Amino acid sequence: MSKPNFNNLKVIYVNCTLKKSPQTSHTETLMEVSKRIMEKEKVSIDTIRLIDHQVPPGVYPDMTEHNWEKDEWPALFERIIKADILIVGTPIWLGEKSSVAQKLIERLYAMSGKTNDKGQYLFYGKVGGCVITGNEDGVKHCAMGILYSLQHIGYSIPPQADCGWIGPVGPGPSYGDTKWKDEQISPPVGFESDFTNRNTTFMTYNLLHLAAMLKANDGYTNYGNSRKEWEDGSRWEFDNPEYR
């Protein structure tokens, strides 16, 4: 089996924990498993903990134009759009992704009307995945919403583009904890889960494979999917007499 070369790729991890730095983020702990693979594959890595930045809610590119005093989103977005791969990390609260993750999706959506130099929507040719952690069920539910949203705005989603870890129902240690109440835990919680380790590895490589294929082919051809061409009158094989 030949070993692919991924060293021309760039990934950005956006951690949507509710904890500001320097508090420990269990989601970050699982994201580190994927990051270590990326590092060994010599992928360029960037990381954002969104809650550490002043990013207001909204669906516009710059919320200072809509009565907010400060918005760091435009600068953060410049880092996100430079990456070939976006990995969204979130804890589960009340069975849902965090409010910070929802805000990230809304702010990404605010940029989705922009186009690339082919006239396609801006995120065409980019690849997306997600990392989920929690103490009760909801990994697949949260991944479903995140991955749908990413593909809707133009990200490409490979097979098995999510991974996660779930602890026992009810209060208890979270992923990566080494101490719970008065008990020392060894190895750290979740580290021994072959299911989580396998899925995190598969997700990471599936994202890399798809990103490498898209980059090698300059993304998607714009035949049939260019908004600019549509607005200029191209309809390709579309033909509806009622539309003429």
Secondary structure, 3 states (H helix, E strand, C coil): CCCCCCCCCEEEEEECCCCCCCCCCHHHHHHHHHHHHHHHCCCEEEEEEHHHCCCCCCCCCCHHHHCCCCCCHHHHHHHHHCCCEEEEEEEEECCEECHHHHHHHHHHHHHCCCECCCCCECCCCCEEEEEEEECCCCHHHHHHHHHHHHHHCCCECCCCCEEEEECCCCCCCCCCCCEECCEECCCCCCCCCHHHHHHHHHHHHHHHHHHHHHHHCCCCCCCCCCHHHHHCCCCCCCCCHHHC
